[in-house]
């Protein structure tokens, strides 16, 4: 079946540190890949996406590259801020379907 | 402002007492969906709707009902809630096209005692 696996959290970093949150997937066909962010008390917001192999999604200093050979979509940011503290979800959507399949989420805390 | 609105945001109820969580979107989206979020499990889809009067089961539909009488509204109904339905619920909507950027409501935290 289709599934998404994210690195276990929680993750705690100091401000200005480098961030990587790992995400790997299993899917039939050619999925689109997404990162969603959930700030405290809010719903999920789309952070970035990639629709085909080797695409790089980017937004707010975050980046992720669609790697078909390793079935991965790792989230990176060069210098995190306290305001990046949130829960991050990796997700996929199978071509032709509407449903999003989510990973379990990774809670990120950035300390000043 | 484009948004998905859920009500209520918080709800405490008792086993067996019917409840409805409302969801409304103002973006004229065809596709709407309900998810539940549980620790360590991410979000799992409960039901979805491709358009008015078209609904279908997601991955965890047991114990839930939905209806889609109007395009903007997609209520989630728990006819006889049980404690295992204690969770955080999200409604989402999108255009039914290949871009499928889903917009989420702020969530409803439900506790069933």
Interface residues (C-beta under 8 A of the other chain):
Chain A: X4 X32 X36 X41 X42 X43 X44 X45 X46 X49 X89 X93 X95 X98 X99 X100 X102 X103 X104 X105
Chain B: X4 X31 X33 X35 X37 X40 X41 X42 X43 X44 X45 X48 X50 X58 X90 X92 X94 X96 X98 X100 X101 X102 X104 X105 X106 X107
